[in-house]
Amino acid sequence: QLRETSAEIVAVIDHLLDHHADRDIATILNARGYVSGTGQPFQRGIVQHIRHGHHLRSRYERLRARGLLTRDEMADRLKVSAATVKIWGRHGLLPRHRCNDKDECLYEPPGPHAPMKMQGRPLSDRRQPVLSDQTNEVQYEA
């Protein structure tokens, strides 16, 4: 029950939401020896219930407030497909953060050295293009 959840547990959940989704929070709470207000081990649904009942922002909402982008938004910005964004994220070319229990991710906004399509070049060999001041030709950083 909501009224049986201690303020300490609500505060711990609120803090953990900055870095974890509900399922992981339940695992962490159980590992730390916490139990729910009814004396049960935590499960994802209990964490969700507490989060909703205490109006705590979800992991997704917190990341969006920090300016992280959805896969489609990132694809629009980089002029590539959503599938390419997912692949680049998986290979570490785009910093991403898991935002929910479905393992969906949000992406950090691309900076000046965002990846670009380089067909035929392995992802592991990607280097950022740099415009040479002297020749005005595109070169690649080592």
C-alpha positions, 0 to 999 in steps of 0.5 A, a space after each residue: 500500500 502507498 501509505 505503508 511505503 517509508 519516506 526513506 524508500 521513496 527517497 532511495 527510489 527517487 535517487 535511483 531513478 536518475 540512473 536506473 529503470 524500475 526493474 533495476 531499482 527493484 533488484 537494487 532495493 532487494 540487494 540492499 535488504 529493503 522490503 515493500 510496505 507489505 514485507 514483500 521483496 520489490 518487483 518492477 510493479 511495486 516500484 512503478 506503483 510507488 513512483 506513480 503514487 508519489 509523483 516521481 518522474 520516470 527514468 525516461 522523463 528525467 532523461 528527456 528533461 536533460 535534453 536527450 533525444 529519441 531514436 527518431 529525433 536523432 535520426 532526423 538530426 543526423 539525416 539517417 534512418 532510425 535503424 542506423 541510429 540504433 546500430 551506431 548506438 550499439 557500437 558506441 558511436 552515439 552515447 545512449 542511455 537505457 530509459 526503461 525496462 524494455 531496453 529502449 534508449 535515449 541519445 545524447 544530442 550530437 555535438 560537432 563531431 557527430 558520426 556520419 554515413 561512411 558506406 563501406 567503412 567498418 564501424 570500428 574504423 570510423 574516424 571523424 572528418 575534419 576540414 583542413 584549414 590549409 587546403 579546404 579538403 576533408 581529412 580524417 583524424 587518426 
